[in-house]
Amino acid sequence: MLVDRATGHLSQISLPNFDPTYSATSWYRDYISYCGLSEDGKTVYAIVAQVGRRKPILKKSVGEVKDDGKAAYECSTPTWQRQPVRVSFQSQEGQKLTFTVRGHAVDVVDDTAEEEGTE
């Protein structure tokens, strides 16, 4: 549910591929990020969606669901950075994926290049 603070109007929002088992959401302004599950239940996706848009601005496959029902890529709650606007998805094993959000587009950030530049 989305609440308009000025009017008190409630509206339902659609979160593509949202699954409470694999999805821990994180908000930044009108963007929401989470790990979602495919309709067939076999693939885990990193998803960034914008309120008011029908399709997510990012939907990247990050792993498969194993036969035992556990995801190969179980991510924690995504984290947001403000300048520049970035979202990071981190798996339980420590693998990190970072994306830069620019309006309705998303770019992949190479963390290894940034780490080498800061040394």
C-alpha positions in Angstrom: 0.0 0.0 0.0 1.1 3.5 -0.8 -0.1 6.4 1.3 -0.2 10.0 0.0 0.7 12.0 3.1 -1.0 15.2 1.9 -4.4 13.7 1.1 -4.4 10.4 3.1 -5.3 8.6 -0.1 -4.4 4.9 -0.2 -3.4 3.1 -3.3 -2.1 -0.4 -4.0 1.3 -0.7 -5.7 2.4 -3.6 -7.8 5.8 -5.1 -7.0 6.9 -7.4 -10.0 8.2 -10.8 -8.9 7.9 -9.9 -5.2 8.1 -13.0 -2.9 8.0 -12.5 0.8 10.4 -15.5 1.2 13.2 -14.0 -0.9 12.3 -10.3 -0.9 13.5 -7.8 1.7 12.6 -4.3 0.4 14.6 -1.1 0.6 13.2 2.4 -0.4 14.9 5.5 -1.7 12.6 8.3 -2.8 10.2 6.7 -5.2 12.4 3.7 -5.9 12.2 0.3 -4.3 14.8 -2.4 -4.5 14.5 -6.1 -3.5 15.3 -9.6 -4.6 12.4 -11.2 -6.5 11.5 -14.7 -7.7 10.5 -15.6 -11.2 6.9 -16.8 -11.9 8.1 -20.4 -12.3 10.0 -20.2 -8.9 13.4 -21.1 -10.4 15.2 -17.8 -10.8 16.1 -15.1 -8.3 16.3 -11.5 -9.6 17.7 -8.2 -8.4 14.9 -5.7 -9.0 14.7 -2.0 -8.9 11.2 -0.5 -9.5 9.9 3.1 -9.6 6.5 3.9 -8.1 4.1 4.8 -10.9 5.9 2.7 -13.6 4.5 -0.7 -14.6 7.8 -2.4 -15.4 10.9 -2.5 -13.2 13.8 -0.3 -14.3 16.2 -3.2 -13.4 15.5 -6.9 -13.5 18.8 -8.9 -13.4 19.0 -12.6 -12.8 21.4 -13.2 -9.8 20.9 -16.9 -9.1 18.8 -20.1 -9.3 16.7 -21.8 -6.7 18.2 -25.2 -5.8 16.2 -28.4 -5.6 15.9 -28.1 -1.8 14.0 -24.8 -2.2 16.8 -22.5 -1.2 18.1 -19.8 -3.5 21.7 -20.0 -4.7 21.8 -16.2 -4.2 20.1 -15.2 -1.0 20.4 -11.5 -0.7 20.1 -9.3 2.3 18.2 -6.0 2.3 19.6 -3.9 -0.5 21.4 -0.7 0.5 21.1 2.8 -1.2 23.7 5.5 -1.7 22.8 9.1 -2.4 25.6 10.7 -4.5 25.5 9.3 -7.1 22.2 7.3 -6.6 23.3 3.7 -6.3 21.8 0.5 -5.0 23.8 -2.5 -3.8 22.6 -6.1 -3.5 24.7 -8.4 -1.4 24.4 -12.1 -1.1 24.8 -14.1 2.2 28.2 -15.3 0.8 29.4 -11.7 0.4 29.0 -11.3 -3.4 28.1 -7.7 -4.1 26.3 -6.2 -7.1 26.0 -2.4 -7.4 23.9 -0.4 -9.9 23.7 3.3 -10.6 20.2 4.7 -11.1 19.7 7.6 -13.5 16.1 8.5 -14.0 14.5 5.5 -15.8 17.8 3.8 -16.5 20.3 1.7 -14.5 24.0 1.1 -15.1 26.2 -1.7 -13.6 29.0 -0.4 -11.4 32.3 -2.3 -11.4 33.3 -2.4 -7.7 36.7 -3.8 -8.4 37.7 -0.7 -10.4 36.6 1.6 -7.6 38.4 -0.3 -5.0 41.6 -0.3 -7.0 41.3 3.5 -7.5 41.0 4.2 -3.8 44.1 2.3 -2.7 
